[in-house]
Amino acid sequence: MSALLEVHNLRKFFPVRGGMFNRVLSDFRAVDDVSFALKAGKTLGLVGESGSGKTTIGKCILRLLEPTAGQIRYDGADITHLKQRELRRLRSEMQMIYQAPAASLNGRMTVGQIIGEPLWIHERLKGDAARDRVLELMHVVGLKEEHYYRYPHEFSGGQQQRIGIARALAVQPRLIVLDEPTSALDVSVQAQILNLLQELQDQFELTYLFISHDLGVVRYMCDDVALLYLGKIVEVAATEVIFEAPKHPYTQALISAIPEPDPDFQREEIIIRGDLAHSFPAGGCPFAPRCHADTLAECETVPPPLLEIERRHQVACHLHPAPPGKELP
């Protein structure tokens, strides 16, 4: 199965300004040298603490933010530097579903107008043809015909997210970036939305980039998982490998914090020291100041490369060396 999306050495830096003349003093490295591939029809989870660069990666892929460096390939074509006219033709194949459904919907538009807007923009579809298509999409996501003329504020959070999903599906995309689509919803509603997303993936052969900090949701939804720390990928593997045999100390600490419903299950909880830094250390591993493992001398001085230590299992950690020739490009 070929990769629908490939990201190579992606970087996104934001200028840090200050002083009397608001000059650029330094760069904030939100995303620094990130590479991964996402196969068609699969789901890749991007996991990390708030501020780790997850959403920035998603926005760079969709070109809502311009990457500082790196390459983004979609269906074999380089889309990193597409002009606006070329990019507009591609928009229908790549969509995004946002974290806060209420904030992503125009409160002055009805449900019919919200879902129908992309049909007009991309297909110039209007009138009865557009209305029939919108009603079909509403039915697919579990909304009723009577909702067509209502406004977003008249719906619950789960229903608002269904509106956002229908809007994303309107242009028949192949890739959808899901930016924590259930984090603002009640637990029971979360389950409904996650089940709906899985059903839609099977029905329309969708490919998902699933951004989340909820490891339970990630385990349920994703085929593979990439762990992010300070804008860098520290571990990538199949979902069950990540949860059953994590290698990076950061991954191990996150897995240890997952609540277990079985009271007889015993797992040692690993406490991460300190808070997430707001800037990269001068050298060495970015996680070294918070690492619970017995670190090596090079952990403080040499940035660890992302290495394939086992088949389809990559780790950026000096404690897990790989055979020669396994370093990822």
LUMKE-596037 format. One record per residue (C-alpha): residue number from 1; x, z, y. Coordinates in steps of 0.25 Angstrom, whole numbers. Layout:
BEGIN
+-----+-------+-------+-------+
|   k |    xx |    zz |    yy |
+-----+-------+-------+-------+
| NUM |     X |     Z |     Y |
...
+-----+-------+-------+-------+
END
This chain:
BEGIN
+-----+-------+-------+-------+
|   k |    xx |    zz |    yy |
+-----+-------+-------+-------+
|   1 |     0 |     0 |     0 |
|   2 |     6 |    -4 |    13 |
|   3 |     7 |     5 |    26 |
|   4 |    -3 |     2 |    36 |
|   5 |     4 |    10 |    46 |
|   6 |    19 |    12 |    48 |
|   7 |    26 |    21 |    58 |
|   8 |    41 |    20 |    60 |
|   9 |    49 |    30 |    69 |
|  10 |    38 |    33 |    78 |
|  11 |    41 |    41 |    91 |
|  12 |    32 |    45 |   102 |
|  13 |    39 |    53 |   114 |
|  14 |    32 |    58 |   126 |
|  15 |    39 |    60 |   139 |
|  16 |    40 |    75 |   144 |
|  17 |    40 |    75 |   159 |
|  18 |    43 |    86 |   169 |
|  19 |    50 |    90 |   182 |
|  20 |    46 |    86 |   196 |
|  21 |    46 |    71 |   194 |
|  22 |    39 |    72 |   180 |
|  23 |    51 |    65 |   173 |
|  24 |    52 |    63 |   159 |
|  25 |    61 |    75 |   154 |
|  26 |    60 |    72 |   139 |
|  27 |    52 |    66 |   127 |
|  28 |    42 |    73 |   118 |
|  29 |    44 |    68 |   104 |
|  30 |    30 |    68 |    99 |
|  31 |    33 |    58 |    88 |
|  32 |    47 |    56 |    83 |
|  33 |    51 |    46 |    73 |
|  34 |    39 |    46 |    64 |
|  35 |    38 |    36 |    53 |
|  36 |    27 |    35 |    42 |
|  37 |    18 |    24 |    35 |
|  38 |     3 |    25 |    32 |
|  39 |    -3 |    16 |    21 |
|  40 |   -16 |     9 |    22 |
|  41 |   -28 |    17 |    17 |
|  42 |   -20 |    30 |    17 |
|  43 |   -20 |    42 |    26 |
|  44 |    -7 |    48 |    32 |
|  45 |    -8 |    62 |    38 |
|  46 |     1 |    66 |    50 |
|  47 |     2 |    81 |    50 |
|  48 |     9 |    91 |    59 |
|  49 |     7 |   102 |    70 |
|  50 |     1 |    99 |    83 |
|  51 |    11 |    92 |    91 |
|  52 |    18 |    85 |    80 |
|  53 |    15 |    71 |    84 |
|  54 |     3 |    67 |    75 |
|  55 |    -6 |    62 |    85 |
|  56 |     5 |    55 |    93 |
|  57 |     9 |    47 |    80 |
|  58 |    -6 |    43 |    78 |
|  59 |    -7 |    38 |    93 |
|  60 |     6 |    31 |    92 |
|  61 |     1 |    23 |    80 |
|  62 |   -11 |    19 |    87 |
|  63 |    -3 |    16 |    99 |
|  64 |   -11 |    26 |   107 |
|  65 |     3 |    31 |   111 |
|  66 |    15 |    22 |   112 |
|  67 |    26 |    26 |   103 |
|  68 |    39 |    29 |   109 |
|  69 |    47 |    22 |    97 |
|  70 |    44 |    18 |    83 |
|  71 |    36 |     8 |    75 |
|  72 |    21 |     8 |    71 |
|  73 |    17 |    -3 |    61 |
|  74 |     3 |    -5 |    57 |
|  75 |    -1 |   -14 |    45 |
|  76 |    14 |   -20 |    46 |
|  77 |    13 |   -23 |    61 |
|  78 |    21 |   -16 |    72 |
|  79 |    11 |   -10 |    82 |
|  80 |    21 |    -1 |    90 |
|  81 |    21 |   -10 |   102 |
|  82 |     8 |   -18 |   101 |
|  83 |     3 |   -22 |   115 |
|  84 |   -11 |   -17 |   119 |
|  85 |   -18 |   -30 |   115 |
|  86 |   -12 |   -30 |   101 |
|  87 |   -14 |   -16 |    99 |
|  88 |   -29 |   -17 |   103 |
|  89 |   -31 |   -26 |    91 |
|  90 |   -25 |   -16 |    82 |
|  91 |   -33 |    -4 |    87 |
|  92 |   -45 |    -8 |    78 |
|  93 |   -36 |    -5 |    66 |
|  94 |   -30 |     8 |    70 |
|  95 |   -40 |    20 |    75 |
|  96 |   -39 |    34 |    78 |
|  97 |   -48 |    46 |    75 |
|  98 |   -45 |    58 |    85 |
|  99 |   -44 |    73 |    83 |
| 100 |   -55 |    77 |    93 |
| 101 |   -67 |    68 |    91 |
| 102 |   -75 |    72 |   103 |
| 103 |   -63 |    69 |   112 |
| 104 |   -61 |    55 |   106 |
| 105 |   -75 |    50 |   108 |
| 106 |   -81 |    46 |   122 |
| 107 |   -92 |    55 |   126 |
| 108 |   -99 |    45 |   134 |
| 109 |  -101 |    35 |   123 |
| 110 |  -111 |    36 |   112 |
| 111 |  -106 |    35 |    97 |
| 112 |  -111 |    21 |    96 |
| 113 |  -102 |    17 |   108 |
| 114 |   -90 |    25 |   103 |
| 115 |   -90 |    19 |    89 |
| 116 |   -94 |     5 |    95 |
| 117 |   -83 |     5 |   106 |
| 118 |   -71 |     0 |    96 |
| 119 |   -81 |   -10 |    91 |
| 120 |   -82 |   -17 |   104 |
| 121 |   -68 |   -15 |   108 |
| 122 |   -62 |   -21 |    95 |
| 123 |   -73 |   -30 |    90 |
| 124 |   -82 |   -33 |   103 |
| 125 |   -94 |   -28 |    94 |
| 126 |  -106 |   -24 |   102 |
| 127 |  -121 |   -23 |   101 |
| 128 |  -128 |   -22 |    88 |
| 129 |  -116 |   -26 |    80 |
| 130 |  -108 |   -14 |    86 |
| 131 |  -119 |    -4 |    84 |
| 132 |  -121 |    -8 |    69 |
| 133 |  -106 |    -6 |    67 |
| 134 |  -106 |     7 |    74 |
| 135 |  -118 |    12 |    66 |
| 136 |  -111 |     8 |    53 |
| 137 |   -98 |    16 |    58 |
| 138 |  -107 |    28 |    61 |
| 139 |  -113 |    28 |    47 |
| 140 |   -99 |    27 |    41 |
| 141 |   -94 |    40 |    48 |
| 142 |  -107 |    47 |    46 |
| 143 |  -114 |    46 |    59 |
| 144 |  -129 |    42 |    61 |
| 145 |  -135 |    31 |    68 |
| 146 |  -142 |    41 |    78 |
| 147 |  -128 |    45 |    83 |
| 148 |  -125 |    31 |    89 |
| 149 |  -130 |    35 |   103 |
| 150 |  -125 |    49 |   103 |
| 151 |  -113 |    54 |   111 |
| 152 |  -101 |    61 |   105 |
| 153 |  -104 |    75 |   111 |
| 154 |  -117 |    75 |   102 |
| 155 |  -109 |    75 |    89 |
| 156 |  -101 |    86 |    81 |
| 157 |   -86 |    84 |    80 |
| 158 |   -87 |    78 |    66 |
| 159 |   -97 |    68 |    71 |
| 160 |   -88 |    65 |    83 |
| 161 |   -77 |    62 |    73 |
| 162 |   -86 |    53 |    65 |
| 163 |   -88 |    45 |    78 |
| 164 |   -73 |    44 |    80 |
| 165 |   -71 |    39 |    66 |
| 166 |   -82 |    29 |    67 |
| 167 |   -76 |    24 |    80 |
| 168 |   -62 |    22 |    73 |
| 169 |   -68 |    15 |    61 |
| 170 |   -76 |     5 |    71 |
| 171 |   -64 |    -5 |    72 |
| 172 |   -61 |    -4 |    57 |
| 173 |   -47 |     2 |    58 |
| 174 |   -37 |     3 |    46 |
| 175 |   -29 |    15 |    52 |
| 176 |   -35 |    27 |    58 |
| 177 |   -27 |    38 |    64 |
| 178 |   -34 |    52 |    62 |
| 179 |   -30 |    62 |    72 |
| 180 |   -34 |    75 |    66 |
| 181 |   -48 |    70 |    65 |
| 182 |   -54 |    83 |    60 |
| 183 |   -46 |    94 |    67 |
| 184 |   -57 |    96 |    77 |
| 185 |   -69 |    97 |    67 |
| 186 |   -75 |   108 |    59 |
| 187 |   -70 |   109 |    44 |
| 188 |   -82 |   104 |    38 |
| 189 |   -83 |    92 |    47 |
| 190 |   -68 |    89 |    45 |
| 191 |   -71 |    87 |    30 |
| 192 |   -82 |    77 |    33 |
| 193 |   -73 |    69 |    43 |
| 194 |   -61 |    69 |    33 |
| 195 |   -70 |    64 |    22 |
| 196 |   -76 |    54 |    31 |
| 197 |   -62 |    49 |    34 |
| 198 |   -58 |    48 |    20 |
| 199 |   -71 |    40 |    17 |
| 200 |   -68 |    30 |    28 |
| 201 |   -54 |    28 |    24 |
| 202 |   -59 |    24 |    10 |
| 203 |   -70 |    16 |    15 |
| 204 |   -62 |     8 |    26 |
| 205 |   -48 |     9 |    20 |
| 206 |   -43 |    17 |    32 |
| 207 |   -29 |    22 |    34 |
| 208 |   -27 |    36 |    41 |
| 209 |   -16 |    42 |    49 |
| 210 |   -22 |    57 |    48 |
| 211 |   -16 |    66 |    59 |
| 212 |   -19 |    81 |    56 |
| 213 |   -13 |    95 |    56 |
| 214 |   -23 |    99 |    45 |
| 215 |   -16 |    98 |    32 |
| 216 |   -28 |   101 |    24 |
| 217 |   -35 |    88 |    30 |
| 218 |   -22 |    80 |    28 |
| 219 |   -21 |    84 |    14 |
| 220 |   -36 |    79 |    12 |
| 221 |   -34 |    66 |    20 |
| 222 |   -20 |    61 |    19 |
| 223 |   -12 |    53 |     8 |
| 224 |     1 |    56 |    15 |
| 225 |     5 |    66 |    25 |
| 226 |    16 |    66 |    36 |
| 227 |    20 |    79 |    42 |
| 228 |    24 |    79 |    57 |
| 229 |    33 |    89 |    65 |
| 230 |    37 |    87 |    79 |
| 231 |    34 |    72 |    79 |
| 232 |    42 |    70 |    66 |
| 233 |    37 |    67 |    52 |
| 234 |    43 |    78 |    43 |
| 235 |    36 |    75 |    29 |
| 236 |    28 |    64 |    24 |
| 237 |    22 |    63 |    10 |
| 238 |     9 |    61 |     2 |
| 239 |    -1 |    72 |     5 |
| 240 |     0 |    79 |    -8 |
| 241 |    15 |    79 |    -8 |
| 242 |    15 |    85 |     6 |
| 243 |     5 |    96 |     2 |
| 244 |    11 |    99 |   -12 |
| 245 |    26 |    98 |    -9 |
| 246 |    29 |    98 |     6 |
| 247 |    44 |    97 |     9 |
| 248 |    46 |    99 |    24 |
| 249 |    46 |   113 |    29 |
| 250 |    35 |   109 |    39 |
| 251 |    26 |   103 |    29 |
| 252 |    28 |   115 |    20 |
| 253 |    24 |   125 |    31 |
| 254 |    11 |   116 |    35 |
| 255 |     7 |   116 |    20 |
| 256 |     9 |   131 |    18 |
| 257 |    -1 |   133 |    30 |
| 258 |   -13 |   126 |    23 |
| 259 |   -23 |   136 |    19 |
| 260 |   -27 |   137 |     4 |
| 261 |   -41 |   139 |     0 |
| 262 |   -36 |   146 |   -13 |
| 263 |   -33 |   160 |   -11 |
| 264 |   -24 |   161 |   -23 |
| 265 |   -15 |   150 |   -18 |
| 266 |    -2 |   155 |   -12 |
| 267 |     7 |   147 |    -3 |
| 268 |    18 |   152 |     6 |
| 269 |    15 |   150 |    20 |
| 270 |    26 |   144 |    28 |
| 271 |    27 |   148 |    43 |
| 272 |    32 |   138 |    53 |
| 273 |    40 |   145 |    63 |
| 274 |    38 |   143 |    78 |
| 275 |    29 |   132 |    85 |
| 276 |    30 |   117 |    85 |
| 277 |    41 |   113 |    94 |
| 278 |    37 |   104 |   106 |
| 279 |    50 |    96 |   106 |
| 280 |    60 |    91 |    95 |
| 281 |    72 |   100 |    92 |
| 282 |    86 |    94 |    97 |
| 283 |    90 |    91 |    82 |
| 284 |    87 |    94 |    68 |
| 285 |    73 |    95 |    61 |
| 286 |    62 |    98 |    71 |
| 287 |    56 |   108 |    61 |
| 288 |    69 |   116 |    59 |
| 289 |    65 |   127 |    70 |
| 290 |    52 |   130 |    62 |
| 291 |    57 |   127 |    48 |
| 292 |    55 |   138 |    37 |
| 293 |    64 |   132 |    27 |
| 294 |    79 |   135 |    26 |
| 295 |    84 |   124 |    35 |
| 296 |    97 |   117 |    35 |
| 297 |   108 |   115 |    46 |
| 298 |   103 |   101 |    48 |
| 299 |    89 |   105 |    50 |
| 300 |    93 |   110 |    64 |
| 301 |   102 |    97 |    68 |
| 302 |    98 |    85 |    60 |
| 303 |    84 |    79 |    61 |
| 304 |    79 |    77 |    46 |
| 305 |    75 |    63 |    43 |
| 306 |    62 |    59 |    35 |
| 307 |    67 |    57 |    21 |
| 308 |    59 |    53 |     8 |
| 309 |    63 |    65 |    -1 |
| 310 |    53 |    60 |   -12 |
| 311 |    44 |    47 |   -13 |
| 312 |    34 |    47 |    -1 |
| 313 |    39 |    60 |     3 |
| 314 |    47 |    61 |    16 |
| 315 |    52 |    74 |    23 |
| 316 |    61 |    76 |    35 |
| 317 |    68 |    89 |    31 |
| 318 |    83 |    92 |    29 |
| 319 |    78 |   101 |    17 |
| 320 |    73 |    89 |     9 |
| 321 |    84 |    78 |     9 |
| 322 |    81 |    65 |     3 |
| 323 |    89 |    55 |    -5 |
| 324 |    98 |    45 |     3 |
| 325 |    90 |    33 |     8 |
| 326 |    77 |    41 |     9 |
| 327 |    77 |    43 |    24 |
| 328 |    65 |    36 |    30 |
| 329 |    68 |    25 |    40 |
+-----+-------+-------+-------+
END
